[in-house]
């Protein structure tokens, strides 16, 4: 596996042999997989702590659903949802906290409470102040690819070459972020599985992760419970089992951070896979 290092909270983590598991915490009423389950502060904090105890290296807290067709949420409402949760999780566990937002004002507030990673589904296109904020604060930054917006992304996604186009987007946004002052070691990329992609596009990206590495930056991949898993021939049914299988395979294929909803089985799959990879060297 290629060397991969990611700077988080001022520390450089080597992800070459040990990847990271990112637990999804949607503090929303309408997210596609668990909308409403963790909408109260108490439920969200409890679930965040449970994910950390189950093996999550990062808790990714989001207050705005990005499922297909989801409507935007005002920044004030987004902060009302996520900030108390981030503050309490940071006081309870040592796990890194990521803020899943495309608004710099929300990211700034989250960072002030201890978040160390900005997970921007727009890849820096949603708010022109986001890259400058990452540069100013030294926060780690996940640049994700999305064709269109959550309202339009799944209407008719079209690419000439989805792998080449996503890689080119990464190169462009990387250069823009570095020009804005972002430390290159702080940047990671996410191909945005399911964000403006058909099942065929998703599969092509996952089969070609090696072509998506830009400037040796880590790859963050999130397939957890997504609808395309049920459209794979022979894969109809339990998306949770398919997610665990993908976690193992994608780590072997070069993913460095796996974003999942159900932490414990995916943590077991990830660490078992890494033990086998180490034994085979």
N, C-alpha and C positions, 0 to 999 in steps of 0.2 A: 504493500500500500504506500502511496506517495506521502511524503512528509506534509503535515498540515499543522499550522499553529494559528491560534486565535487569541487576541489580546482582549481580556474581559476584566473590568475593574482594575486596570493597571497591571495585571498579571498576564503573562503569556502562557497559555495552556497548549500542551502538545497533544494533538488529537490523532496522531499517526497510529498509535496502537490502542488508544482508549477514546472512543467517541463519547458524545454527550447525549443524554436523553432529555428532551424538553417536554414537560407536561403542560397540556393545554388547560387553561382556566378561563372559561368564558363567563364573565359577569354580565350576562345579557339574557333577555327574555326570548330570544329568537334565533340563536345560533343553530346550525343544521344538525349537529349531533347531540348536544346537551343543553340547548337553550332553555333557560328557566330553572334548571336543576340547581344552579349555584348563583342565582340572582341576588339572594340576600347576602349581606356581609358575613353573617355567621356561617352560612353554608359554604360560601366561597373560601373563607379562611380555613375552615375545617378541611375542605377538600385539598387546598393547596398544601397544607401541612402533611396530609396523608400521602400526597404524591411525592413530597420530599422524602418522607420516611420509607416510601416504596422503591426509591431509587432514582427519582428525577434529579438531574443536575441543575436544571433551570425550570422555573415556573413562569410560564408565558401568560401574562394577565391581559385580557382584552375586554373592552367595554362597548365595542361596536361590532355587530355581526357583519361578516363579509360573505355570507352564504349568497348564492345566486338570487338576485332580486331584492336583496336587503336594502333598506333605505338608510341614508346617512344619519348619524346621531350628532347633535351639537356638542362642541367641545366641553361645555359646562356640564352637560349630562354625563358624558363619558368620564370626566374626572370624578364626578359624584359617585359613579359606580366603582371605579378602580382604585382610587387613592386610599380609602380606608383599608381596603383589602391588602394592597401592597405594604402599607405601613405595618399592619399587624403580622403579615407573613414574615417580613424582614425582622421583626422583633422576636419571632418564634423559632425560625430555622436559619441555617447558614447557607441554604441554597441560593444560587443566583436568581434574580428576578428580571424578567424581560417584560417590557411594555409593548403590547401589540397595538400600535396606533399609526395613523398616517398624519397626525396633527402634532406639530412641534410644541404647541402650548401644553398638550397633554403629556408628551414625552418629557418636557422640562420639569413639570410638576412631579412626575413619577420618579425621575432621576434624583430630585431633591429629597425623596423619601427612601432612596436606596436602590432603585432599579439601576442595573448596570448594562442593559442591552436594550436597544431600540429595534423592534421588529416591524418594519414598514412594508405593508403589502403593496404599496404603490412604487416601491423602490426609489423613493425620493422625488417622485413626480407629483405627489399629492399636495405637498407643502414645500415651497422653495426655501423655507427656513430650516428644514430638517437637517440637511448636511452641515450647515453652519452650526447648528446646535450640537451635533455629534462631534464636530471638531472642537468646539468650545469646552464641552464636558468630558471628552475622552471616552464617551460611551461606545461600547461595541455596537455594530450596526449590521443588521441583516437587510440586504437589498433583494427584494422579491420581484419576480416578473409576473405581470398580470396584463392580459390583453383586454382593453376596455375598462369598465367599472363593474362593481358587483351587480349593478342594475342591468348591465348589457353583456357581460362577459360570456355568458353561455348561450346567447341567441344564435350566433353563427360564427364560431371561431375559425379563422382561415389563416394558414401559413403556407409559404412555398417550401420552407425547410424549417420546421419548428426548432430543431436542435441548434442550427446555425443562427437563427434569429434570436433565440434566448441568449446564446453565448455572446452575440454582438451587443445585445442590450446590457449584459453584464459588463462588457468592456467599456461601453459608453458611460454607464453610470459610475463605474469604478474611477475612470478618469475625471469625471465631474466631481465626485466626492473628494478625491485626493487634491484637486485644484481648490476645493473649498476648505482644505486644511485637515481633512480626516486622515488619521494615521492608517496607512494601508493594512497594518496588522490587525486593526479593529474590524475590518470588513469581512463579512461572509455573504454567500449568495444562496438564494432559494429559487428553484425553477418554477415555483408556483403551480404545483400539480392541482388541476381542477379549476384554476383561475384563468378562464378564457381558453380552455383546451378541451378537445374531445377525448374519448377514451383512447383513440389511436394516438393522439398527440401525447397524452400522459405516458402511454407505454413506450413510445419512441424516446421520450426524454429519460425515462427511468432506465432504458436499455443502453443509453449513451451518456451516462454520468461523466465518464472520462473526458468527453468533448466539452463539458460545461465548466471545467476547471479554468479559471481566469486568474492570472497572477498568483497561482498557488494558494488561492484563498479557499477556505473550507466551504463545503456544501451542506446546506440545511435542507432536509427533505421531509415533507409532511404528506403522507398518504392516508393517515389514520381515519378509518370509517367512511372514506369518501365513496360516492355513489359508483364511480367507475370500477371499483373492486368487485361490485356485483354484476358487472357487465363483461368481465373477462370470461371466456369460454371455460366452463367447468367450475367457475368461482362463485356461482350464485349462492346466496345464503348468508352465512355468518361473516360479516365484515371484520369483526374483531379478530377472528382466526387468520383471515387474509392479511390483516395489518401486522400481526406478529410475524407471519412468514416474510412479509416485505421488509420488516425491520432487520431481520437476519440477513436476507439476500442483499439488500441495499447497502448495508454496512460492508459486506464483503466486496460489493461492486464500487465502493468509494464514497459513500455518504459519511459525513463526519458528525452531524447532529440530526437526530431523528425526533420529529415532533409528533407526539401521540396523546391520545385521551386516556387510555387504560395503561397506567405506568407499569405495574408489577410484572405482567407477562411479557411485556416488551423489554423491560430491563433484564429479565432472565434470558430472553432470546439474544439480546445485544451482547451481554457479557459471556454467554456460552459461545457465541460466534467468535468473539474476540479471543477467547481461550483456544479455540480450535485454530484460528489463524496464527496465533503465536506458536502453537505447537508444530505448525507446518513449515515454519521458517527454517 
